[in-house]
Amino acid sequence: MTKKIEFLKRDLIDLYEKQKFSTYKIARKFNCDPSVIQKRMKEYAIIKRNPKKKIVIPREKMFDLYVRQNLSVSDSAKKLGISHCSVYYKLKEANIEPRKKKIFNISKKELEKLYLKDKLSCSKIAKIYGFNSVTVFEKLKKYSIKTRNYLESSIKYSKKVFDGGDELKAYMIGFRLGDLNVKSLNKDSTVVIKSSTTKEDQVNLIRGVYGKYGHFWVKKYGETFSIMTFLDKSFNFLVKKEDDIDDWILQRDDFFFAFLAGYVDAEGNMGVSQNRARFRIRTYDKNILLQIHEKLSELEINSKFGVVSKKGLYKTKKQNKDCYGVFVNSKDDLLRLLRLIKPYMKHGKRLKDLALAEKNILERNKKQTINHKS
């Protein structure tokens, strides 16, 4: 049985709503059928745009691509930016007889050798035989040859065993819980990290922290970077995704601040607003934020915790869960917090924002001292 293709909801929202990609264009990006994208959009309650007007393609254009240039239906579809089915409709409208479909003749034994023994991808097999990867994939299904997913196919990449200490481990877990999608088939298999972002600082962070231990892959689609990293099984500690901070992290202050730095690098916000330094974290992770709030209180750093926005429609967008926040506003508490997490932070933009917040507090303290003296 073919494994369900997974997409992050925010990826689809970014591509479909912000970048205005069509479902066909998104499907090409993820190498799947447009119907898969449309199904996921329905599951995620992403509202479809109004259908476009009928695409008009002159007969001369179709004749040039399909007859003169002898392009395949697939290549013609790519040139025109429409689906394979649409090309057939356009050929029919233009009274152009489609060529007889080429048959992908390959024995089950040969396909098993190439795919299972030689570990060739569908695209590489397709290139050898002059077909597209979808045709090869369909033949695998016909012969009941179990297909690899990206978790299984990643074994070819060299990986390093995790050799960092508990502080780095705590940071990695914090950042993972905030911003990464992590999967593994089991405790003895490759750990695969996935993420998408529009920020280059985020790409550099993932490359520098996780990518140095294994194969790092990044590709830009419009304004969005799509990232994958393949890691050794010793990184299995990243797979667990729960709304909870492990006890070993909470029991030591240095581990806690390393974790918090990772979580802030992923989800935090700090800087200067209305000439006052601010710090906040807003996520759906109610328990994690409550644990952060309680640990800060234990360390005598005053913070506020509570609901930021309720489940439902929020600022014209649907919100599936209540959103919670942790805030530190007092300048003395904030200065202490910034100095405690600063040594562990790795996000370029966050470090710049932290420096601005720290500078603001010091300047305000200096003015306060001068005013008291006068």
C-alpha positions in Angstrom: 0.0 0.0 0.0 1.4 3.4 -1.0 2.2 5.7 2.0 0.1 8.8 2.3 1.9 11.9 1.0 2.3 14.3 3.9 2.4 18.1 3.6 2.8 20.8 6.2 -0.3 22.9 6.4 1.7 26.1 6.5 3.5 25.0 3.2 0.2 24.7 1.4 -1.0 28.0 2.8 2.2 29.8 1.8 2.3 28.3 -1.7 -1.5 28.5 -2.5 -2.6 31.7 -0.6 0.5 33.8 -0.4 2.4 32.9 -3.6 -0.8 32.2 -5.5 0.5 28.8 -6.9 -2.1 26.7 -8.7 -2.8 23.2 -7.3 -1.2 21.9 -10.5 2.0 23.9 -9.9 2.1 22.8 -6.2 1.6 19.2 -7.3 4.6 19.5 -9.7 6.7 20.8 -6.8 5.8 17.8 -4.6 5.9 15.3 -7.5 2.3 14.2 -7.1 -1.1 14.5 -8.7 -3.1 17.8 -8.3 -6.0 15.8 -6.8 -3.7 14.9 -3.8 -3.1 18.6 -3.2 -6.8 19.4 -3.5 -7.6 16.6 -1.0 -5.1 18.0 1.5 -6.4 21.5 1.1 -9.9 20.1 1.9 -8.5 18.3 5.0 -6.8 21.5 6.2 -9.9 23.7 5.4 -8.0 25.9 3.0 -10.6 27.7 0.9 -10.1 27.3 -2.9 -9.9 30.4 -5.0 -12.5 31.0 -7.7 -11.8 28.9 -10.7 -10.0 30.6 -13.5 -11.5 31.3 -16.9 -11.1 28.7 -19.5 -7.5 28.5 -20.8 -7.4 29.3 -24.6 -4.5 27.9 -26.5 -4.4 28.5 -30.3 -4.3 25.5 -32.5 -1.1 26.7 -34.1 0.6 26.6 -30.7 -0.6 23.1 -30.0 0.5 22.0 -33.5 3.9 23.5 -33.0 4.6 21.8 -29.7 3.1 18.4 -30.3 3.7 17.9 -34.0 6.6 20.1 -35.2 8.7 19.9 -32.0 7.4 16.3 -31.4 7.1 17.0 -27.6 5.4 14.5 -25.4 2.1 15.2 -23.7 4.1 15.6 -20.4 6.6 18.1 -21.9 3.8 20.0 -23.7 2.0 20.3 -20.4 5.1 21.7 -18.8 5.6 24.3 -21.6 1.9 25.4 -21.4 1.6 25.2 -17.6 -1.4 22.9 -17.7 -2.1 19.3 -16.7 -1.6 16.2 -18.9 -5.4 15.8 -19.2 -5.8 19.4 -20.3 -3.3 18.8 -23.1 -5.4 15.8 -24.4 -8.5 18.1 -24.3 -6.7 20.8 -26.2 -5.4 18.3 -28.8 -9.0 17.1 -29.3 -10.3 20.7 -29.6 -7.6 21.4 -32.2 -8.4 18.2 -34.1 -4.9 16.9 -33.6 -4.7 13.2 -33.4 -2.7 12.1 -30.3 0.2 9.8 -31.0 -0.1 6.2 -29.9 1.1 5.8 -26.3 4.5 4.2 -25.9 4.5 1.0 -23.8 7.0 0.8 -21.0 8.2 -2.8 -21.6 10.2 -4.0 -18.6 10.1 -7.3 -16.8 9.4 -7.5 -13.1 12.7 -9.1 -12.6 14.6 -6.3 -14.3 12.6 -3.6 -12.5 13.3 -5.3 -9.2 17.0 -5.4 -10.0 17.1 -1.7 -10.8 14.9 -0.5 -8.1 15.6 -2.8 -5.2 19.1 -4.1 -5.8 20.7 -1.2 -7.6 18.7 1.3 -5.5 18.0 3.5 -8.6 15.2 6.1 -8.2 12.1 6.2 -10.3 13.4 9.2 -12.2 16.8 7.5 -13.0 15.0 4.4 -14.3 12.7 6.6 -16.3 15.7 8.4 -17.9 17.2 5.1 -18.9 14.1 4.0 -20.7 12.9 7.4 -22.0 9.7 7.6 -19.9 8.7 9.8 -17.0 8.9 8.8 -13.3 5.2 8.5 -12.9 5.1 5.7 -15.6 7.9 3.9 -13.6 6.0 4.3 -10.4 2.8 2.9 -11.9 4.7 -0.1 -13.2 6.1 -0.7 -9.7 2.5 -0.7 -8.4 1.4 -3.1 -11.2 4.1 -5.6 -10.3 3.4 -5.1 -6.5 6.9 -4.0 -5.8 7.0 -2.3 -2.5 8.0 1.4 -3.1 10.5 3.2 -0.9 9.6 6.5 0.7 12.0 9.3 1.4 12.8 7.8 4.8 13.9 4.4 3.3 15.7 5.9 0.3 17.9 8.2 2.4 20.2 5.4 3.6 22.7 6.2 0.7 23.8 9.4 2.4 26.8 9.4 4.8 25.9 10.5 8.3 27.8 11.4 11.5 26.9 10.0 15.0 25.7 12.7 17.4 28.7 13.8 19.4 27.4 16.9 21.1 26.7 17.4 24.8 23.4 17.7 26.7 23.4 21.5 26.1 23.4 21.1 22.4 20.9 18.2 22.6 18.6 20.5 24.7 18.9 23.3 22.1 18.2 20.9 19.2 15.0 19.6 21.0 13.8 23.1 21.7 14.2 24.2 18.1 12.7 21.0 16.8 9.6 21.4 19.0 9.2 24.9 17.7 9.8 24.6 14.0 10.8 21.2 12.6 9.0 18.2 11.2 11.0 15.0 12.2 10.3 11.4 11.2 11.9 8.0 11.3 10.7 4.5 10.5 12.0 3.1 13.7 14.7 3.7 16.3 17.4 2.1 14.1 16.7 4.0 10.9 17.6 7.3 9.4 16.1 10.4 11.0 14.7 12.9 8.5 14.2 16.5 9.2 11.9 18.7 7.1 11.1 22.4 7.3 10.1 25.3 5.1 10.9 29.0 5.6 11.1 32.3 3.8 14.1 33.4 6.0 17.6 32.7 5.0 18.8 32.9 8.6 16.6 29.9 9.4 18.2 28.0 6.5 21.7 28.8 7.7 20.7 27.8 11.3 19.4 24.4 10.3 22.4 23.8 8.0 24.8 24.8 10.8 23.2 22.9 13.7 21.8 19.8 12.0 23.1 19.7 8.5 26.7 19.3 9.5 25.8 15.8 10.8 24.4 14.4 7.5 23.1 15.2 4.1 21.6 18.7 3.9 19.2 19.5 1.0 17.6 22.9 0.3 15.7 24.2 -2.7 13.9 27.5 -3.2 10.4 27.7 -4.6 9.5 31.4 -5.2 10.2 33.0 -1.8 10.1 29.8 0.2 13.0 27.5 1.0 12.2 23.8 1.3 14.7 21.9 3.5 15.5 18.3 4.3 18.3 16.8 6.4 19.1 13.1 6.7 20.7 12.2 10.1 22.1 9.1 11.8 19.8 7.0 14.1 21.6 8.6 17.1 19.4 11.6 16.5 16.3 9.6 17.3 15.8 11.9 20.4 14.4 14.4 17.9 11.6 12.3 16.7 9.3 12.6 19.8 6.8 15.4 19.4 4.9 16.2 22.6 3.6 19.3 24.3 6.1 18.7 27.1 9.7 19.5 28.2 11.6 16.5 29.4 12.4 16.4 33.1 16.2 16.2 32.6 16.0 19.6 30.8 14.0 21.3 33.5 16.2 20.0 36.3 19.3 21.9 35.2 19.3 25.6 34.5 21.9 25.5 31.8 19.9 22.7 29.9 16.7 24.7 30.4 18.2 27.9 28.9 19.7 26.0 26.0 16.3 24.5 25.3 14.6 27.9 25.7 17.1 29.4 23.2 16.3 26.8 20.7 12.5 27.3 21.2 13.0 31.1 21.0 15.1 30.8 17.8 12.2 28.9 16.3 9.1 30.6 17.7 10.2 33.6 19.8 10.0 37.3 19.2 12.0 40.1 20.8 13.0 43.6 20.0 11.9 47.2 20.7 8.4 48.4 20.4 7.2 51.9 21.4 10.7 52.5 22.7 10.5 49.5 25.1 12.2 46.2 24.9 9.8 43.3 24.5 10.0 39.5 24.7 7.2 37.0 23.8 6.6 33.5 22.6 3.3 32.6 21.1 2.4 29.0 20.1 -0.3 26.3 20.4 2.0 24.4 22.8 0.1 25.2 26.0 2.0 22.9 28.3 5.4 23.8 27.0 4.7 27.5 27.5 3.3 26.9 31.0 6.4 24.9 31.9 8.6 27.8 30.6 6.6 30.3 32.7 6.8 28.2 35.8 10.6 27.6 35.4 11.2 31.3 34.9 9.2 32.0 38.1 11.3 29.5 39.9 14.4 31.4 38.8 12.7 34.6 40.0 12.2 36.0 36.5 8.7 37.5 36.3 6.7 36.5 33.2 3.1 36.4 32.1 1.3 33.3 30.7 -2.1 33.1 29.1 -4.4 32.7 26.1 -3.5 35.0 23.2 -6.4 34.1 20.9 -9.2 31.5 21.0 -9.8 28.7 18.5 -11.8 29.8 15.5 -11.6 32.7 13.1 -8.7 35.0 14.1 -7.9 38.1 11.9 -9.7 36.5 8.8 -7.8 33.2 9.2 -9.1 30.0 10.7 -7.3 28.9 13.9 -7.7 25.2 14.8 -6.5 25.5 18.5 -6.2 28.1 21.2 -3.0 30.1 20.9 -1.0 30.7 24.1 1.8 33.1 25.0 4.6 33.8 27.5 5.7 37.5 27.9 8.5 39.2 29.8 8.0 42.9 30.1 9.8 44.2 33.1 13.2 45.5 32.0 15.2 44.1 34.8 13.7 40.6 34.4 14.0 40.9 30.6 17.7 42.0 30.8 18.5 39.0 33.0 16.6 36.6 30.7 18.3 37.9 27.6 21.8 37.5 29.1 21.0 33.9 30.2 19.8 32.7 26.8 22.2 34.7 24.6 25.1 32.3 24.9 23.0 29.5 23.5 21.1 31.3 20.7 22.2 30.6 17.1 19.6 32.4 14.9 21.2 35.5 13.2 18.1 37.6 13.2 17.1 36.7 16.8 20.6 37.6 18.0 20.3 41.0 16.3 16.9 41.6 17.9 18.3 40.5 21.3 21.1 43.0 21.0 18.6 45.8 20.2 16.5 44.9 23.2 19.5 44.7 25.5 20.7 48.1 24.2 17.3 49.7 24.8 17.2 48.5 28.4 20.7 49.7 29.2 20.0 53.1 27.7 16.7 53.4 29.7 18.6 52.5 32.8 21.2 55.1 32.1 18.6 57.8 31.6 16.8 56.7 34.8 20.1 57.0 36.7 20.8 60.5 35.3 17.2 61.6 36.2 17.6 60.4 39.8 20.9 62.2 40.2 19.4 65.4 38.9 
